[in-house]
């Protein structure tokens, strides 16, 4: 699978980030859904929980 950039977000002062629409669409997440962060080498992968 080829890497594809789905957007760019900034980290807020509360260390929060916004999932871009492209990311939300790929994951199929809606408000209230949970996501999980998985470390893979020097990268972090976001998945729908």
TAVEN-V583741 format. One record per residue. RES is the residue in three letters. SS is DSSP state (alpha for helix, beta for strand, coil for the rest). PHI is phi in whole degrees, -180 to 180 (999 if undefined). D_LAST is the distance of its C-alpha to the last C-alpha in whole Angstrom. Layout:
BEGIN
{{RES/SS/PHI/D_LAST} {RES/SS/PHI/D_LAST}}
END
This chain:
BEGIN
{{UNK/coil/999/21} {UNK/coil/-82/23} {UNK/coil/-67/21} {UNK/coil/-139/21} {UNK/coil/-79/21} {UNK/coil/-107/19} {UNK/coil/151/21} {UNK/coil/-139/22} {UNK/coil/-129/21} {UNK/coil/-100/23} {UNK/coil/-90/21} {UNK/coil/-79/23} {UNK/coil/-64/25} {UNK/coil/-95/22} {UNK/coil/62/20} {UNK/coil/-101/18} {UNK/coil/-129/17} {UNK/coil/-99/17} {UNK/coil/-78/15} {UNK/coil/-66/17} {UNK/alpha/-58/18} {UNK/alpha/-60/18} {UNK/alpha/-66/14} {UNK/alpha/-59/13} {UNK/alpha/-65/15} {UNK/alpha/-64/13} {UNK/alpha/-80/10} {UNK/coil/71/11} {UNK/coil/-94/9} {UNK/coil/-129/12} {UNK/coil/-53/13} {UNK/coil/96/11} {UNK/coil/-69/8} {UNK/coil/-107/5} {UNK/beta/-124/5} {UNK/beta/-120/5} {UNK/beta/-109/9} {UNK/beta/-117/11} {UNK/beta/-83/15} {UNK/beta/-135/17} {UNK/coil/63/20} {UNK/coil/-97/21} {UNK/beta/-118/18} {UNK/beta/-121/15} {UNK/beta/-104/12} {UNK/beta/-103/9} {UNK/beta/-131/6} {UNK/beta/-69/4} {UNK/coil/-78/0}}
END
